[in-house]
Amino acid sequence: MSAETTPTQAAAEVATTTTAVWRPLTPGLSVLAGTVAVISILTGLVLIGPSLAGHAFGAWTSPSPVTQGLLGAAMLGVAPGLLEVGRARTWQEARTLVWPLATVVVGMFVLCLVDHRELQIMHGGPILAVFFSLGWVGVFAVLSLCVLGCVARQLAWPAQEDGDAASPEPPTSTEPRTSTGPARVALPGWTKPALAILGSSWFGIGAGLVLRPGFWSAFVPWSVTRLDAQALGIWAGALGVGVLGTLAEDDLARVRPALRSSGATALALGLVLAAHPGGVHWTGGPAFSLLRMVAGLLVSSVAGHRILAAASSH
């Protein structure tokens, strides 16, 4: 074999080393994302409406309307991203939001099983709350099975290589794109430390509230029960998973659904907190930390969209 490499051989070697391996998004996961988005909007409105009016309404009794309002706000906030996941073409475009979705759905169902005695259906209450509690458990039970099944099917779906004949046809949009998804837009280096701190903060606090609610609930700046603390912890942990997933993906074009959800969630959370100026202990450090973390979600979303817009213009 000749020691020299011809230009044709060199080009072939480069093409081989840069071939991307990817998975098309399964139809089941696309349908599930859209379905969960609709459920999130409806449930979020049911929870956030009474909270803004100063009443606590939910699947269990909460001492403060802030908790149920924040849960509803989180549900409303993730809906725009889930709707965009339903239109995604590849698993790489969806997974940054699918993993937090699985965290919340499975986590909330497990929480309902563990703390079932605290639910309205177990000890009674207003008829609407009892029926809502029953529906809450049923919906999360069904969604948990669907999420686990769809994610397992997605991970088992045969991987493809960029340029395969089975690759999806290019979309009609003029947005720069490859068969593995939108053209890559790497995270600027200056954003990575901030995202690491933000994601670790949300995930760490969420894990603390779920695993040791008796201790960490003292740092929540409003009155909460054990079940309140753990439910908030599941959502906080899911937000951390999403932010850290964005950092790991290192591609703003792929995490566009997560960017939409983080910005919408931050605005919805801010609305609920602003509606309860007397229900939150604003003078302490926990409230200030919470505001900074919520602001971090909003800033990261706005910055990500601006960077994407700048990349598209070039």
N, C-alpha and C positions, 0 to 999 in steps of 0.2 A: 504494500500500500504506500502510495506516495505521501511524503511528509508534508507536501504543500497542500493547501486548502483552496479550492477554487471559490470565486465569489458566489456561485450558485450554492455550493455546499455551506458556506458561511451563512448565507441568508436563510437556508433551511434550518440550520442549527439555532439561529436566533428565533425563528418562528416557533420552533419546538419548545424552546425554553420560556417563551412568553405566552404560550397558549393558556388561556384561563379555563378553569374547571368550575362549573356552576350547575345549578338545578333550577328548572322552571318551577314556578309556583303552582302547586296543585290546585285544581278547581275547588276541592273541599275547603281548603284553607282560605281561599278568596271569598267563598260564600260565607264561611264562619265569621270572617272579619267584618263583613257587611252586616251580618245578623247581630253580632255583638255591638256594633256601633248603634244600631237602632234601639236595642235593648238599653244600652248605656244612656242614650238621650232620654228615653221615656222614664227610666228609673232615676236618672239624675234630676230631672225636672220635679219628680214626685218628692225627692229628698230635699232639694235646695229651696223649693217654693216655701214650705212651712218654716224652714230655717230662717230665710230672709224676713219672714213675718214674726220671728221670735218664738217659734214653736219647734219642739223636737219630735219628729215623726220618723219612724224607721222600723226595722225588723226586731229591734230590742229597745228597751227603755234607756235613754241617755239623760244624764242630769243637765246637760247643756245642749242647746240647738246647734252649737258650733260644730260638734263632731259629725252629726248627720249631714249638715250643710257642706262640710268639706268632702265627705264621701260622695255626695251628689255632684259637687264641683269637679272632683277627679273624674267621675264617670262622664260628665259632659265634656271635659277637656280632652279625653282620649278619643272621642268619637271622630273628629276630623281626620286624625291620623289613621284610624281603622278603616274609614271609608276610602282613603287613598291606598291602603294596603290591599283592599279588595280590587283595585285597578292595577296593582303591580304585576309584573311579568315574571320576575325571578324571586327565588327564596332570599337572595342576598339583599334585595330591596325591602323585604318584609320582616326579616328576622329580628331587627333591632326593636321592633314594636311587638312582635309575636311573643318573645320571651317574657317581657313584662306582663303581657296579657295572660299568659299561662300562669305566671306567678300570682296574679290577683285572683283569677278564676279558681284555680285549685286551692290556693291559700284560704280564700273566703269560705269555700265549701268545707275544708277541713276544720276551720274555725267554728263553723256552724255545728259540726258534729261534736267537737270537743266541748264547746260551751252551749250546748243545746238547751240546757235548763234556763238560760237567760233570755231565750227567744220568746216573743209574744205568744206564740202558739202553745208554749208550755205552761205559762202561768196566767194566760188570759189578758184582757185589756179591751180597748176600743175595737169594735168589730173590723173597722178598716185596717187597723194596725195588725190584727190577727191574720187577716187574709193576705196582707202585704208580706207578713213574716212567712206565711206558708208558701207564697209564690217565690219569695227570696230564696228559700232553701231549695225548692224544686228547680228553679232556673239555674242556680249555681251547680246543682247536681248534674243536670243535663249538659250544661256547658263544660263542666269539668271532663266528662266523658268525651265530648266532642273535641275539645282542645287536645287532650292527650292522644286521641285517635288520629286527629289531623296532623299533629306535629310528628307522631311516629311514622305516619304514611309519608310525610314530606321528607323526613330524614332518610327514609328507605327508597325514595324516588331516585331512579338512575341519574347519575351525574352526566353532564354533557360537556363537551369542549367547545370553545369559541370557534365557530366556523363549521360545526356539524350541520349536516343536512336537516337534522331534526330541530335546529334552532328556530325560535319563533320569528315570524316575519317582522321586519322593522315597523315601528308604529308610524302613523301618519304625521305625528308631531315633528316639528323642525328642530326640536331639542337634540343636541349632540348625544349620540347613543351608540353603544355596541350591542352585540347579541346578549351579553351578560348583564345589560342594564344601561342606565345613563352613563355618559362619559365621566370618568373618575375626577373628583375634585377633592384633593387631599386636605386634611385638616392643617391649618397653619400651625407652626410649632408653638407660637405663643398661647394658643388656646388649650393645649393639652394639659399643662399643670392645673389650670382652672377647672377643666372638666373632671380631672382626676379627683380634685378636692370636693367638687360639688357632688359627683356620683358617690364617692366614699361617704360623704356626710349623710346623704339620703339613705344609702344602704345600711350604714352603721346604726343610725338612729332607728330605722325600721326593724333591723334585727334585734336591737335591744328591747323595743316595745313588744315584739312578738315573743321573744324567749324569756325576758324578765320584766313582765308588765308591772309587777308590784314595785320595782325599783324605778324604772324609767318613766312610769306614768307621772311621777312627781315632777318631772321636767316639762310636762305638757302644760302650757299656760292657761288652761281652763279645766273645769271639773270633768273628769272622765272615770268610767268604770273600767274593770279589767278587759271586758269585751271591746269597749271603745278603743282602749289603748292598742290592743292587738289588731283590730281592724285598721286603725290608722297606720300601724306598723307595717302591715302587709302592703298598703298603698305606697308608703314611704320607701319600703324596700324595692317595690316594682319601679318607682321613679329612679332609684339608684341603679337598678339593672339597666334601665333604658339609657341613662347618661353614660354609664361605663361601657355599655354596648356600642354607643356612638364613638367613644374613644377607641375601642378595639377595632371597629370597622374602618376607621380612618378614611372615610369617603363620604363627604357631605351629600353627594348625589344619591347614594344608597339610603341614607338615613333621613330623607326628606319627610316621610310620614312621621317619624319620631320628632323632628323639628316642629312640625305642625302641632302635634299633641303637647309637647312641652310648653310652647307658647300659650296655647289655649288653656291648658291646665293652670298655668301660673295666673292668667287673668281671672279664671273662675275662682281659684283659691283666694286671690286678692279681693274679689267681690264679696265673698262670704266673710272674710276677716274684717273688711271695712264695714260690713253691716252689723257687726257686733262689737262696737267700741267698748262697751261696758262689760262684755262677757269674757274678755281676754285680759290677762294680767300683763299689760304692756310694759310695765316698769322693770320687769326682770330680764335676765339674759336670755332665757329660752325663747321669749317672744321676739327679741331682736334677732336671734339666730334663725328663727323660722322665717322672718321677713327677708333676711339675706338669702336664704336658700330658695325661697319662692322667686325673689328677684333674679337669682342666678339662672333659674329655668327660663325666665323671660328673656334675659340678656343673651343666653346661649342660643335661643331660638331666633331672635332678631339678628344676631351676628351671623349665624349660619345661613339665614336667608340672604343677607347682604353679600356674603362671600359667594354664594351660589349665583346671585344676580350678576356680580362682577365677573365671575368666570364665564357665564353665558354670553355676556356682552363682548368678550374677547374671542 
